[in-house]
Amino acid sequence: MRDRPLLVTVALVLAALLVVGAVLWWLLFKDTASIRRPVVQPPMLAVSL
């Protein structure tokens, strides 16, 4: 595994993007739930449901 720094870098970047995406998604969901105004459903939410 020492000769695969690129694979490790890609894995770390994907993990970081996943964490950032989860935090942003949670903030978006929290904001839309607390503001109580009609919002357009995000495409990703419609696909996941």
PyRosetta script that sets phi, psi and omega in degrees:
from pyrosetta import init, pose_from_sequence

init()
pose = pose_from_sequence("MRDRPLLVTVALVLAALLVVGAVLWWLLFKDTASIRRPVVQPPMLAVSL")
pose.set_psi(1, -10.8)
pose.set_omega(1, -179.8)
pose.set_phi(2, -69.2)
pose.set_psi(2, -28.5)
pose.set_omega(2, -176.4)
pose.set_phi(3, -90.2)
pose.set_psi(3, 18.9)
pose.set_omega(3, 179.5)
pose.set_phi(4, -128.2)
pose.set_psi(4, 57.5)
pose.set_omega(4, 179.7)
pose.set_phi(5, -67.5)
pose.set_psi(5, -29.4)
pose.set_omega(5, 179.9)
pose.set_phi(6, -65.2)
pose.set_psi(6, -41.8)
pose.set_omega(6, 179.6)
pose.set_phi(7, -63.3)
pose.set_psi(7, -41.6)
pose.set_omega(7, 179.1)
pose.set_phi(8, -64.8)
pose.set_psi(8, -41.6)
pose.set_omega(8, 179.8)
pose.set_phi(9, -63.1)
pose.set_psi(9, -44.3)
pose.set_omega(9, 179.5)
pose.set_phi(10, -62.3)
pose.set_psi(10, -41.3)
pose.set_omega(10, -179.9)
pose.set_phi(11, -63.7)
pose.set_psi(11, -41.9)
pose.set_omega(11, 179.6)
pose.set_phi(12, -66.0)
pose.set_psi(12, -40.6)
pose.set_omega(12, 179.8)
pose.set_phi(13, -64.6)
pose.set_psi(13, -43.2)
pose.set_omega(13, 179.1)
pose.set_phi(14, -63.3)
pose.set_psi(14, -40.7)
pose.set_omega(14, 179.3)
pose.set_phi(15, -64.4)
pose.set_psi(15, -41.7)
pose.set_omega(15, 179.8)
pose.set_phi(16, -64.6)
pose.set_psi(16, -42.4)
pose.set_omega(16, 178.9)
pose.set_phi(17, -63.9)
pose.set_psi(17, -37.9)
pose.set_omega(17, 179.5)
pose.set_phi(18, -64.3)
pose.set_psi(18, -43.0)
pose.set_omega(18, 179.8)
pose.set_phi(19, -65.3)
pose.set_psi(19, -46.3)
pose.set_omega(19, -179.7)
pose.set_phi(20, -62.9)
pose.set_psi(20, -41.9)
pose.set_omega(20, 179.1)
pose.set_phi(21, -63.0)
pose.set_psi(21, -40.6)
pose.set_omega(21, 179.9)
pose.set_phi(22, -65.0)
pose.set_psi(22, -41.2)
pose.set_omega(22, 179.8)
pose.set_phi(23, -65.6)
pose.set_psi(23, -45.0)
pose.set_omega(23, 179.5)
pose.set_phi(24, -63.8)
pose.set_psi(24, -40.3)
pose.set_omega(24, 179.9)
pose.set_phi(25, -64.5)
pose.set_psi(25, -39.9)
pose.set_omega(25, 179.6)
pose.set_phi(26, -66.2)
pose.set_psi(26, -40.8)
pose.set_omega(26, 178.6)
pose.set_phi(27, -64.6)
pose.set_psi(27, -41.5)
pose.set_omega(27, 179.1)
pose.set_phi(28, -63.4)
pose.set_psi(28, -45.0)
pose.set_omega(28, 179.9)
pose.set_phi(29, -64.1)
pose.set_psi(29, -40.8)
pose.set_omega(29, 179.9)
pose.set_phi(30, -64.9)
pose.set_psi(30, -42.9)
pose.set_omega(30, -179.9)
pose.set_phi(31, -64.4)
pose.set_psi(31, -46.0)
pose.set_omega(31, -177.7)
pose.set_phi(32, -67.7)
pose.set_psi(32, -29.2)
pose.set_omega(32, -179.0)
pose.set_phi(33, -77.5)
pose.set_psi(33, -28.6)
pose.set_omega(33, -174.6)
pose.set_phi(34, -92.0)
pose.set_psi(34, -23.3)
pose.set_omega(34, -174.3)
pose.set_phi(35, -83.0)
pose.set_psi(35, -25.7)
pose.set_omega(35, 176.1)
pose.set_phi(36, 61.9)
pose.set_psi(36, 44.6)
pose.set_omega(36, 175.2)
pose.set_phi(37, -128.2)
pose.set_psi(37, 151.6)
pose.set_omega(37, -179.1)
pose.set_phi(38, -65.0)
pose.set_psi(38, 126.7)
pose.set_omega(38, 179.6)
pose.set_phi(39, -126.7)
pose.set_psi(39, 151.8)
pose.set_omega(39, 178.3)
pose.set_phi(40, -75.6)
pose.set_psi(40, 133.9)
pose.set_omega(40, -178.2)
pose.set_phi(41, -67.8)
pose.set_psi(41, 127.7)
pose.set_omega(41, 178.3)
pose.set_phi(42, -63.0)
pose.set_psi(42, 145.5)
pose.set_omega(42, -179.9)
pose.set_phi(43, -57.9)
pose.set_psi(43, -37.7)
pose.set_omega(43, -178.7)
pose.set_phi(44, -64.7)
pose.set_psi(44, -37.9)
pose.set_omega(44, 180.0)
pose.set_phi(45, -67.1)
pose.set_psi(45, -40.6)
pose.set_omega(45, 179.9)
pose.set_phi(46, -65.2)
pose.set_psi(46, -37.2)
pose.set_omega(46, -179.7)
pose.set_phi(47, -71.1)
pose.set_psi(47, -40.6)
pose.set_omega(47, -177.0)
pose.set_phi(48, -69.9)
pose.set_psi(48, -27.6)
pose.set_omega(48, 178.4)
pose.set_phi(49, -88.3)
pose.dump_pdb("model.pdb")
